[in-house]
Amino acid sequence: MDSEFQKATILVVDDTPDNITVISGILRPEYRVKAARNGIQALKIALIEPQPDLILLDIMMPGIDGYEVCQQLKADLRTRSIPVIFVTAKSEIEDERQGLELGAADYITKPINPSIVLARVRTQLALYDQNRQLETKVRQRTSELRTTRLEIIRRLGRAAEFKDNQTGLHVIRMSYYTRLIAESLGVGEVWSDLLFNAAPMHDIGKIGIPDEILLKPGKLNPREWTVMCRHPQYGAEIIGEHDSELMRTSRDIALNHHEKWDGTGYPNGKRGEEIPIAARIVALADVFDALTTVRPYKEAWSVDDAVRYIDERSGKHFDPGLVPLFHQLLPEILEIKSKYEETTAGTGSLA
């Protein structure tokens, strides 16, 4: 039973039962065989698990012919990688050219020679198996690279935060707050996770701010404030221009998270929806967490005071469409805040 399951599966498509019988008889000693009498049936069977590892396809069939079947198989992400070998009485060079241009891997003319059929099938199955192994390795390597890149982003974000918040837990809390708000917008899991992974880079530009300004235990003077206002631009320059959606989003957040809805923010005075939605979400999450934790220049505010501050600045500092969502999510936000309190230094993880 196990050896039967391990055999490659081949789908034979032909409108003539005798042809199916002959080809199946050649293949069955070595392979599992499925059969279809027309193109519509073949397209359905190709999607049934276990999917065929190879398709032997006649061309001249009623309804949709083999060319159309091949074209539809190659247009579908679920079946496009399955190799197709045309087995047909159409023996003109032009017929073969057309079949190969449609994506077929090989072309066998009738009457068939059993040894040729088996040889061609073995060759295409070997190539298909090699391609699948290569694709698996590429996916594994891509996953490893993505994991490494995410970890670097998280560590850089925590490194920037470490200068004025030694636990680095601020970036963990605000990243979770950010994801909650994004999810509540109904934008989907992929984008919510993208934002979660980009948010830690929001203050990477602090690396460029002198410690005597960043760590000053009091109000900044005008000159110092001018220097502090440069950190979003520094962050954008550190991240740079990339094709990666993750890096583009990280740059948008770093550059724009201190912009305000009414246009009074910095560094570029953007207003309203000119500010990327990712940066608007991060601004809300960032400010709430900054207000409710100790910083060199301030004591921690109470949650009630922080919420009141956010309400008062809805439509001024914050996107007025996000503030009601923040209120709805507040119980979950407070759970995250409690889980990653500063007293739990060293236990947090952006996982």
N, C-alpha and C positions, 0 to 999 in steps of 0.2 A: 504494500500500500504506500509506504514512504517513497519507494523508488518511482512509483507511478506518479506521485505528486511532484517529484523533483523533475520529471520530464518536461521539456519545453512544450508549449501549447501552440498548435498551428491551426489557423482557420482556413478551410478550403471553401472557396466561393465559386459555384458554377451552376448554371441553370439546367444542366443535363445530369440526371442521377447517375448514369453509368460512369461519367467522368469523375464524379465525386468518389464513387466506389473504387475506381482504379487508383486515383491519387491517394485516397485514404489507405488503401492496401499497401502502397509503397511506404507510407509514412508510419503507420501504427506500430511496427516493431520498435521504433526508436522514439516516437513522440506521441503526445496526447493530441487527438484530432477533434476539432469542431467543424461543422459544416453549415453552409447557408446556400439556399437555392436562388436568391436574388439579392440585389444591392441593398434594399431597405433592411432586410433581415441581417445582412452582413454588418451594416452600420450599428445595429442594435447589439448584436453578439459581441462586437469589438469592444463594447463598454462594460460587458459583464465580467465580473471577477471569477476565476483568474483571466485577465485579459490575454489575448493571443500574443505570443512572442514573435509571430511572423504570420503574414497573410498571403496565401496563394490565390490570385484573383483572375477570374476569366474577364474578358473585355465585352464580348457580344452577349448581352443578357437583356431580357425584356425589362421595361421600366427604365430605371437608371442604369447605364452601362458601367463597365469597369473603370473607365476613365473618370466618370463623375464620382464613383465610389472612392477612388484614390484621392481625388481632389478634396472631397469632404473629410476624409480621414486626415489628410495633411493640414486641413484648416482648423481642426479641432485639437486644442492643447492636450486633451486626454488621450488622443490616439496618434498624434503626428509623428511620434518617434518609432512607432511599430513599422518594421520594414515590410514592404509590399513587393512581391514578385508576380508579375503578370504571367499567366499561363494561358496561351491563346493560339487560335489558328491563324490570326492575323500576322503574317510573316514579312510584310513589307518593311523596309528600313524606316520609312516615314512613320509607320505604326509604332515601331520600337522607340524612335526618337520622341514621339509624343508622350509615350508612357513614361520614359525616363525624365522628361521635362516636368511631368506632373509630380515627380518625387518618388517614383518606383525605384527600388534598389536593383532590380534585375528583370530580365525578360526571357521567358522560355516559350518556344513555339511547339505547337502540337503537330504530329503525334509525339508524345513525350517519351523520353528515354529514362527509365527508372534511375539509373546510375547518375545521370546528369541532374535530375531533380534532387536526389539526395545530396549530391556534391554542392549544388547551388544553395540548398537549404542550410547545410552545415556551415558554409562560408558566411552566409548572412546572419545566422544565429550567433556565430562566433564574434562577428563585428558588432552586433547589437549588444552582446554581453559585455564586450570591451567598452563600448560607449556608456552603458549603464554603470559599470564600475568607475569609469572616469567621471561621470556626472556625480556619483556618490562622493568621490574624493573631492571634487570641486565644491560640492555643497558643504562637506565637512570643513574644508579649508576656509570657505567663505564664512561659515558660522564661527570658526575660531578667530578669524580676523575681525568679525563684527564684535565678538565678545571682548577681544583685546582693545578695540577702539573705544567701546563703551566704557571699559574699565579705566582707560587713560583719561577720557572725558570726565568721569566721576572723580578721579584722583586729582586732576587739575582743578576742578571746581572746589574740591575740599582744600586743596593747597592754597588757593586764593582766599578762601574763607578762614583758613587757619590763622591768618595774621591778626584778625580781630575777633575770632570766635574759635578758641583753641580746640574744641571738640570736633568742629566740622559738621555738627549735627544740623545746623541751619539748612545746608543744602539738601540734606535728606528729607527733613520735614517739608520744606517748601516744594520739593519735587513731588512728593506725595500729594500735597495740597493741589498742586498744579494739575496732576493727572485726574484727581477727583473732579475738578472744575471742568476740565476738557471732556471727560466722560459724560458729565451732566448736559453738555451741549449736544450730545448725540452725534459726535463727529466720527465715531468708530474707534475700535480698539487700536488699530495700527497707528493712527495719528495721535491718540492719547499716549501711547507708549513712546512715540517719537518725541513728544513734548516732555514726557517724564525723563527721558534720557538726555535731552538737550538742556533742560532747566539748570542742572548743576554748573553750567558754564556762564551763568548770567553775570557773575561778578569777577570773571577771570581778569578783567582789566585792572582790578585792585593791585595786581602784581606791580603795576607801574606807578602806584601812588606811594610817596615817601612815608615811612612809618610815623614820623613826627606829626603828619597830618592825619593819616588813617587811624592812629591810636591816640590822638589828642583827647584828653578827658574833659571835654567842654566844647562850647560852640566854636565853629571855625570862623576866622575872620574872612573878609572878602577875597583876599589873595589866596588863602587856603581853600576856600570854597571853589574858586575858579579852577584850581588844580584838581580837586576832588571830582568836579564835573567832567573831567577828561576821561574818567575810567571807562565809560561806555565805548568811546571811540578807541581807546587802547584795547579793550576786549575784542572789538570787531577786527582790529588790525592783527591781534594775536591769532585769532581763529582763521582769518584770511578768507579768500574766495575759493569755493570748492563746488564740485558737481554733486557731492553727497548731500542728500536731503537733510540728513542729521546735522551736518556741519553748517549748511545754509540756515537751518532753523536755529542752531546755537548762535550763529552770528546775528541773526535778526533779534534774538532775545537779548544778547549782550549789548547790542547797539541801542535798543529801543525800550528797555524795561524801566527807564526813568522818564520816558515821555509821559505826558498827562493828557487826559481826554480833552481838556479845555485849551491845550496848546501852550501851557506855561512850563512844561517840563524841559528836560535837556537830553541830548546835546543839540537837537535840531528843531525843537519847538513844534513837533508834529502834533496834530490834533485828531480826535475822533478815530474814524476808521482808516486814516492814514497810518496809524500805528498798527503793525501786524498783530493779529489776534493772539498769537503765541506770546508776544511781549505784554499784551494787556492782561492776559491770564497770570503770567509770571509776576507782573507788578503787584497784583492783588495778593497773591500767595506770599510774595517776598515781604511786603510791607506788614502784613499781619504777623508773620513770624518774627520780623525784626522788632516790632513794637512789643511783643509779648516775651522777649528774651533780653537778658542783660547784655549791654554793649559798653565799650570803654567810656562812652560819652553819655550813658543813660542807664537808669534802672529799668527793670521789666515792668511793662504796663499790665494791668489786669485785662482779662479777656473782654469784660464789659466795656472798658475804656477803649480798647482797640477796635471793637465792633462799632462803637459809637463814632470813632474817628473815621472809619471806613464809610459809614452811613452819611456822615456830614460831607464827605468829599466825593460821593457818588455823582457822576456827571461833571465833576471838576478834575479830580485826580484820576478816578477810576471809571471804567466803562460802566454806565448805568445798567446795561443789560446783564452784567456779571454779578453785581452786588446781590440781587435777590437769590441767585444761585448759591452764592457764598453763604447766605443765611440758611438756605435749605440744607446745605452740606455741613453746617457748623458742628453738629454732633459727631460726624465722622472725622472732621478736621481736628476736633479736640481729642478724639481717641488717638489719632496719629501723634498729636502734640504730647500726649501723656506717654505714649510708647517710646518716643525718642527724646524724652526730657534730657536736659544737660547733665543731670545726675547719673545718666546711663552712658556716660562718655566711653567710647571705645566699643560699644555693643551694636551700634547702628550699622546698617548695610543697605545700600541701594540695590536690593535684589527684587 
